[in-house]
Amino acid sequence: MASFYGFEPKSRLFLGTAQYPSPAILADAVRASGVEVVTVSLRREAGEGAAGQAFWSLVKELGVRVLPNTAGCHSVKEAVTTAQMAREVFGTNWIKLEVIGEDDTLQPDVVGLIEAARILSADGFEVFPYTTEDIVVGGRLLDAGCEVLMPWGAPIGSGRGLNNPYGLRTMRQHFPGIPLVVDAGIGLPSHAAHAMELGYDGILLNTAVARAGDPALMARAFASAIEAGRQAFEAQPIEARDMAAPSTPVMGKAFLS
Amino acid sequence: MTLLLNGEPRQVAADTLAEALAELGYAGKVVATAVNGDFVASRLRETVRLVDGDRIEVVAPMQGG
């Protein structure tokens, strides 16, 4: 089992909590899929507001572990301050660190990401960095104190799947002992299965489940695909080849022409 | 004095951050705070004295991906 800072979930699906039609449907999706880790965030709340308090009660009822994010942060300072606030509110050292560099693709600012990861790791955080498939950046993040890497599959919310399977495969091979999670861009269970077949340790997704017609059913579909992909990786798949190779033995075939 | 609470000007009589939060309706709520961009831990809110124009951010749990 992969270990994420000492936590070994049975489910390799990490689920976002945003964009569901209702809190009840979010709860159904979490329960139906057996998810043990959900991502959460922080937003401004008015003194008379109660939305945040109600959401927090729901998450606590679900009994799952939370992975707070720094979504929307564009600077190191913003991300670090948000992480500090999240640690206090959610009572966890885990932080999904996002430092966004560009708004069209929500691509990580990897320079800021490394700096923020260093500051937070030194301050006792257990950082899950949302990064790219760049292995040099990955190495710098490990140097900064990260023990997990989370490369993107495709831009957040795009549902495109794995834009760069070669890069993700290379990353897997380059960091054989490091827990790797594909985070963002997954649209279909087959995308998730593909990443798992490459040897990834987990999948973090949100939109593909939350915006599906039946989120709970889609969450189950993802859980199944992720399990199947993991089994396939452990079973050591064959290499693809260009030409046919008969699977039925030709020896002893009747001579009929 | 006037504070900028989550970007909106608000008049308060409070001296400290803890008093301001109580005055603004946050008593008993699960929130985290920052003053002028710096995190202020809940245990330190009573010690942080506010001045006119301070920017206060108050955040609570929210859905996220």
Boltz contact constraints between the chains, C-beta under 6 A:
constraints:
  - contact:
      token1: [A, 16]
      token2: [B, 65]
      max_distance: 6.0
  - contact:
      token1: [A, 17]
      token2: [B, 63]
      max_distance: 6.0
  - contact:
      token1: [A, 18]
      token2: [B, 63]
      max_distance: 6.0
  - contact:
      token1: [A, 18]
      token2: [B, 64]
      max_distance: 6.0
  - contact:
      token1: [A, 18]
      token2: [B, 65]
      max_distance: 6.0
  - contact:
      token1: [A, 39]
      token2: [B, 64]
      max_distance: 6.0
  - contact:
      token1: [A, 39]
      token2: [B, 65]
      max_distance: 6.0
  - contact:
      token1: [A, 40]
      token2: [B, 61]
      max_distance: 6.0
  - contact:
      token1: [A, 40]
      token2: [B, 64]
      max_distance: 6.0
  - contact:
      token1: [A, 41]
      token2: [B, 62]
      max_distance: 6.0
  - contact:
      token1: [A, 41]
      token2: [B, 64]
      max_distance: 6.0
  - contact:
      token1: [A, 42]
      token2: [B, 59]
      max_distance: 6.0
  - contact:
      token1: [A, 42]
      token2: [B, 62]
      max_distance: 6.0
  - contact:
      token1: [A, 43]
      token2: [B, 59]
      max_distance: 6.0
  - contact:
      token1: [A, 43]
      token2: [B, 62]
      max_distance: 6.0
  - contact:
      token1: [A, 44]
      token2: [B, 6]
      max_distance: 6.0
  - contact:
      token1: [A, 44]
      token2: [B, 59]
      max_distance: 6.0
  - contact:
      token1: [A, 45]
      token2: [B, 60]
      max_distance: 6.0
  - contact:
      token1: [A, 47]
      token2: [B, 24]
      max_distance: 6.0
  - contact:
      token1: [A, 47]
      token2: [B, 25]
      max_distance: 6.0
  - contact:
      token1: [A, 47]
      token2: [B, 26]
      max_distance: 6.0
  - contact:
      token1: [A, 48]
      token2: [B, 25]
      max_distance: 6.0
  - contact:
      token1: [A, 52]
      token2: [B, 60]
      max_distance: 6.0
  - contact:
      token1: [A, 52]
      token2: [B, 61]
      max_distance: 6.0
  - contact:
      token1: [A, 52]
      token2: [B, 62]
      max_distance: 6.0
  - contact:
      token1: [A, 53]
      token2: [B, 29]
      max_distance: 6.0
  - contact:
      token1: [A, 55]
      token2: [B, 61]
      max_distance: 6.0
  - contact:
      token1: [A, 56]
      token2: [B, 30]
      max_distance: 6.0
  - contact:
      token1: [A, 56]
      token2: [B, 61]
      max_distance: 6.0
  - contact:
      token1: [A, 69]
      token2: [B, 64]
      max_distance: 6.0
  - contact:
      token1: [A, 71]
      token2: [B, 64]
      max_distance: 6.0
  - contact:
      token1: [A, 81]
      token2: [B, 34]
      max_distance: 6.0
  - contact:
      token1: [A, 81]
      token2: [B, 39]
      max_distance: 6.0
  - contact:
      token1: [A, 84]
      token2: [B, 39]
      max_distance: 6.0
  - contact:
      token1: [A, 85]
      token2: [B, 32]
      max_distance: 6.0
  - contact:
      token1: [A, 85]
      token2: [B, 39]
      max_distance: 6.0
  - contact:
      token1: [A, 85]
      token2: [B, 59]
      max_distance: 6.0
  - contact:
      token1: [A, 88]
      token2: [B, 32]
      max_distance: 6.0
  - contact:
      token1: [A, 89]
      token2: [B, 30]
      max_distance: 6.0
  - contact:
      token1: [A, 89]
      token2: [B, 32]
      max_distance: 6.0
  - contact:
      token1: [A, 206]
      token2: [B, 65]
      max_distance: 6.0
